[in-house]
Amino acid sequence: MAKPWDSVEPNQGHLALVELQKLGKLKFLISQNVDNLHLKSGIDPELLAELHGNIAKVRCSRCEKTFDRSLNRKSCTCGGALVPSVVNFGQSLPEKDLFLSFEHSRKSDLFVVIDSSLVVTPAADMPVEVLQAGAKLVIVNAGATPLDRDAHLRFREKIGDVLPPVVEKLKTSMQMIRIS
Protein backbone atom coordinates (compact mmCIF):
# COMPACT_ATOMS: atom_id res chain seq x y z
CA MET A 1 0.00 0.00 0.00
CA ALA A 2 1.35 3.43 -0.96
CA LYS A 3 2.10 6.04 1.71
CA PRO A 4 -0.10 9.13 1.86
CA TRP A 5 1.58 11.89 -0.19
CA ASP A 6 1.99 14.19 2.80
CA SER A 7 3.93 11.60 4.83
CA VAL A 8 6.70 11.12 2.24
CA GLU A 9 9.98 12.80 3.16
CA PRO A 10 12.66 14.28 0.90
CA ASN A 11 15.45 11.88 -0.08
CA GLN A 12 19.24 12.30 -0.44
CA GLY A 13 18.81 13.83 -3.88
CA HIS A 14 16.47 16.54 -2.58
CA LEU A 15 18.84 17.29 0.29
CA ALA A 16 21.81 17.51 -2.09
CA LEU A 17 19.93 20.15 -4.08
CA VAL A 18 19.35 22.11 -0.87
CA GLU A 19 23.12 21.94 -0.21
CA LEU A 20 23.77 23.33 -3.70
CA GLN A 21 21.34 26.14 -2.89
CA LYS A 22 23.20 26.90 0.36
CA LEU A 23 26.48 26.99 -1.56
CA GLY A 24 25.00 29.49 -4.01
CA LYS A 25 25.38 27.01 -6.87
CA LEU A 26 21.70 26.35 -7.50
CA LYS A 27 20.39 29.34 -9.42
CA PHE A 28 17.01 27.87 -10.34
CA LEU A 29 15.21 24.53 -10.09
CA ILE A 30 12.67 23.42 -12.67
CA SER A 31 10.46 20.55 -11.51
CA GLN A 32 7.79 18.43 -13.12
CA ASN A 33 7.06 16.72 -9.79
CA VAL A 34 3.89 17.58 -7.89
CA ASP A 35 4.86 15.91 -4.59
CA ASN A 36 5.90 19.06 -2.64
CA LEU A 37 9.24 17.45 -1.72
CA HIS A 38 11.41 20.26 -3.09
CA LEU A 39 9.70 22.81 -0.83
CA LYS A 40 9.57 20.34 2.05
CA SER A 41 13.34 19.81 1.73
CA GLY A 42 14.06 23.53 2.03
CA ILE A 43 14.32 24.80 -1.54
CA ASP A 44 13.61 28.53 -1.69
CA PRO A 45 10.22 28.99 -3.42
CA GLU A 46 11.71 31.92 -5.39
CA LEU A 47 14.23 29.52 -6.98
CA LEU A 48 11.61 26.92 -7.93
CA ALA A 49 9.30 26.52 -10.91
CA GLU A 50 6.79 23.73 -10.42
CA LEU A 51 5.64 23.27 -13.99
CA HIS A 52 3.00 20.67 -13.18
CA GLY A 53 1.88 22.27 -9.93
CA ASN A 54 2.05 21.06 -6.35
CA ILE A 55 -0.39 18.76 -4.58
CA ALA A 56 -0.05 20.84 -1.38
CA LYS A 57 -0.95 24.12 -3.10
CA VAL A 58 -3.91 25.85 -4.70
CA ARG A 59 -3.50 28.41 -7.49
CA CYS A 60 -5.48 31.53 -8.30
CA SER A 61 -7.30 31.11 -11.59
CA ARG A 62 -6.79 34.82 -12.32
CA CYS A 63 -3.25 35.85 -11.18
CA GLU A 64 -1.64 32.40 -10.65
CA LYS A 65 -0.52 33.20 -7.07
CA THR A 66 -0.28 30.01 -5.00
CA PHE A 67 -1.34 29.33 -1.42
CA ASP A 68 -0.91 26.36 0.88
CA ARG A 69 -3.92 24.07 0.60
CA SER A 70 -3.94 23.77 4.40
CA LEU A 71 -5.00 27.43 4.74
CA ASN A 72 -8.44 26.46 3.34
CA ARG A 73 -8.73 29.74 1.44
CA LYS A 74 -11.59 30.01 -1.02
CA SER A 75 -10.37 33.03 -2.98
CA CYS A 76 -7.21 34.98 -3.75
CA THR A 77 -6.42 38.49 -2.60
CA CYS A 78 -7.12 39.60 -6.22
CA GLY A 79 -10.63 38.08 -6.01
CA GLY A 80 -9.86 35.11 -8.26
CA ALA A 81 -11.08 31.63 -7.42
CA LEU A 82 -8.55 29.16 -6.01
CA VAL A 83 -8.25 25.84 -7.81
CA PRO A 84 -5.90 22.87 -7.34
CA SER A 85 -2.46 23.81 -8.66
CA VAL A 86 -1.73 20.36 -10.13
CA VAL A 87 -1.92 20.63 -13.92
CA ASN A 88 -4.08 17.96 -15.49
CA PHE A 89 -3.74 16.69 -19.05
CA GLY A 90 -4.90 19.35 -21.49
CA GLN A 91 -4.54 22.24 -19.02
CA SER A 92 -2.06 25.06 -19.52
CA LEU A 93 1.10 25.20 -17.46
CA PRO A 94 1.49 28.16 -15.10
CA GLU A 95 2.68 31.05 -17.30
CA LYS A 96 5.10 32.57 -14.80
CA ASP A 97 6.81 29.25 -14.00
CA LEU A 98 7.07 28.37 -17.69
CA PHE A 99 8.52 31.79 -18.60
CA LEU A 100 11.06 31.70 -15.75
CA SER A 101 12.07 28.14 -16.66
CA PHE A 102 12.90 29.06 -20.23
CA GLU A 103 14.56 32.32 -19.16
CA HIS A 104 16.84 30.58 -16.65
CA SER A 105 17.56 27.77 -19.12
CA ARG A 106 18.79 30.23 -21.72
CA LYS A 107 21.02 32.00 -19.17
CA SER A 108 22.52 28.91 -17.54
CA ASP A 109 26.11 27.86 -17.93
CA LEU A 110 25.41 24.37 -16.55
CA PHE A 111 22.06 22.58 -16.76
CA VAL A 112 21.58 19.33 -14.88
CA VAL A 113 18.70 17.04 -15.81
CA ILE A 114 17.78 14.81 -12.89
CA ASP A 115 15.51 11.78 -13.24
CA SER A 116 13.75 12.82 -16.42
CA SER A 117 13.20 10.88 -19.64
CA LEU A 118 13.15 14.21 -21.51
CA VAL A 119 10.09 13.28 -23.52
CA VAL A 120 7.44 15.52 -21.91
CA THR A 121 7.37 18.95 -23.46
CA PRO A 122 7.81 21.80 -22.91
CA ALA A 123 10.26 20.79 -20.15
CA ALA A 124 12.06 18.50 -22.60
CA ASP A 125 12.74 21.54 -24.79
CA MET A 126 14.67 23.39 -22.08
CA PRO A 127 17.91 21.34 -22.34
CA VAL A 128 17.82 21.95 -26.10
CA GLU A 129 17.72 25.70 -25.40
CA VAL A 130 20.68 25.25 -23.06
CA LEU A 131 22.74 23.47 -25.69
CA GLN A 132 21.87 26.08 -28.33
CA ALA A 133 23.05 28.79 -25.91
CA GLY A 134 26.41 26.99 -25.54
CA ALA A 135 25.99 25.79 -21.95
CA LYS A 136 27.00 22.39 -20.58
CA LEU A 137 24.41 19.64 -20.15
CA VAL A 138 24.57 16.89 -17.53
CA ILE A 139 21.99 14.10 -17.43
CA VAL A 140 21.40 11.88 -14.39
CA ASN A 141 18.75 9.33 -15.35
CA ALA A 142 18.59 5.53 -15.22
CA GLY A 143 16.89 5.23 -18.60
CA ALA A 144 17.82 6.56 -22.01
CA THR A 145 16.89 10.07 -23.10
CA PRO A 146 16.77 11.68 -26.55
CA LEU A 147 19.68 13.97 -25.54
CA ASP A 148 22.12 11.34 -24.23
CA ARG A 149 24.51 11.87 -27.13
CA ASP A 150 24.47 15.64 -26.64
CA ALA A 151 25.17 15.56 -22.89
CA HIS A 152 28.60 16.63 -21.71
CA LEU A 153 28.29 14.19 -18.78
CA ARG A 154 25.88 11.26 -18.54
CA PHE A 155 25.13 9.26 -15.38
CA ARG A 156 22.90 6.17 -15.38
CA GLU A 157 23.18 5.67 -11.62
CA LYS A 158 20.53 6.57 -9.05
CA ILE A 159 20.32 10.20 -8.03
CA GLY A 160 21.21 9.39 -4.42
CA ASP A 161 24.40 7.71 -5.66
CA VAL A 162 25.45 10.67 -7.82
CA LEU A 163 24.33 13.98 -6.31
CA PRO A 164 25.47 13.71 -2.67
CA PRO A 165 29.08 12.74 -3.55
CA VAL A 166 29.23 15.44 -6.24
CA VAL A 167 28.01 18.07 -3.76
CA GLU A 168 30.56 16.92 -1.14
CA LYS A 169 33.37 17.15 -3.70
CA LEU A 170 32.19 20.64 -4.67
CA LYS A 171 32.14 21.73 -1.02
CA THR A 172 35.68 20.43 -0.54
CA SER A 173 36.86 22.21 -3.70
CA MET A 174 35.25 25.46 -2.62
CA GLN A 175 36.91 25.23 0.80
CA MET A 176 40.29 24.63 -0.82
CA ILE A 177 39.83 27.68 -3.03
CA ARG A 178 38.98 29.82 0.02
CA ILE A 179 42.08 28.59 1.84
CA SER A 180 44.39 29.30 -1.11
N, C-alpha and C positions, 0 to 999 in steps of 0.2 A: 504494500500500500504506500502510495506517495505521501510525503510530508506536506502539511499545509504550507503554501507559499511564504507566509509570514514567519515561519519557524526556521527557514533555511538561512544559514549563515554564510558570509563571504568566505571564499577559499584562498589558498596561497597566491593564486594569480591576481585576485582582487587586491589583496594586501600588498603585493609587489607594485601594483599600479599606484596605490596610495603612497608608497615609498618614493616612487618616481616623482609624484606630485610634490612631496615634501622636499625633494632634492632640486625642485624647479625644472625638472626635465620632462614633465608631462605638461604640454601646452594646451592640449585639448583631447577629449576622449569622445569618440563617436560610438554609440552602442545601438545594437538592434535588439538587445535583451529587454524584457519587460519586467524582470524579477526584482527590481529595486536593490540589487546587491551592490551596485557601484556606489549608490548614495549611502547605503547601510555600512559600507566599508570605510567611508570617510572621504570619498571624492567630492571636491568642491562643486556644487551644482552649477556654478558659473563656467566650469571647465568641461561640462558634460552636455552632449546632445543625445537625447533618447529618441531616436528616430521612430521607433514603434511604440513609444509611450512607456508608461510605468503602471503596473498593477496597483500600486499604493497611492496613485495620484488621480485627480480629476482635472480636466482642462476646460477652460472657458471656451465656449463655442464662438465667441466674438473676438476676443483679444489673444487667445491662446495661453494666458497665464495659467500656471498650475498651482494646485493646492493639495495638501495631504488629504487623502480620502477620510482619515480618522477625524477630521474637523467637522465632518457632516454638514458642510456648507451646501446651500442650494443654489446660490448665485454668486457671481463674481462682483468685485467692487465696481466694474464697468457696467453692471446690469445684465451681462450675458449669462446664459444658462450653463451650468457645469455638467459635463458629460464625462464618462470614463476616458482616460487619456490613452488607453491601449488602442492602437490603430488596427482595425479589422480589415480584411481583404476588401479592396475596392475603395477604401477611404483614403483621403489625402494625408500625407505626412505633415507634421507640424512645420509650418513655413519657416519660422525662425530657426529651429534646429537644423532643418535641411540647408538653409542658407549658410549658417555658421559652419556646418560640416564641410561644405564645398569650399568656403572661404579659407578655413584652416588647412584643408587638404592642399589647396593651391600654394599656400605659404609655407608649408612644412619643408624641413630639410631631411627629416627621417619620418617615415610612416610605417607603423607596425600593425599588421593585420593579425588579430588574435582570435583563433577558433571560429573562422568564417570560411565557408566554401566559396565565397565571392561569386555567387550566382544570383543573389537577390538584389535587384536594382531599386533605387539609385545608389545604395551603399556600395555595390560592387563597382560602380563607376568612379568612385573616389580614388582608389589606388591608381587608376589609369590617369587621372588628372595629376596625381603626384609624379608619376613617371614622366608625363609630358612636360612637367615643370622642372625636371632634372633632379628631383629628390631621390633619396635611397628608399627602397622598399624591402621590408622584412616580413616574411609570412611564417606564423607559428600555427600550424593546423595539421591534424592527423591525416586528413584526407587530401586528395589532389584539389588544386584550384586552377582556374583558367590562366592565372598569372604566375604560376610556378616558374616558368622559364624566364620571366622578366624580373623576378625577385633577386635582390643583391645577396640576401641570406634567406635560407629556407630551412625551417625546423619542422620535423614530423613528430616530434615528441609531445608529451602532454604539457600544457601550459605551466602547471606546477613544477615540472622538471626543468623548464627553460627560464621562465621569468625571475623567480627568486634568486638563482645563482647569478644571472646577468645583473640584476640590481645590486647584489652584494659586491660584485666585481667593479661596477660603476662607482659605488660608494668608496671602495678602497682606492680606486684611481683618483677620485676627486680629493680624497684626504691626502694622497701623495702629492698632488699638484699644489695643495694649500701649504704643505710642509716645505716644498721646494722653494 
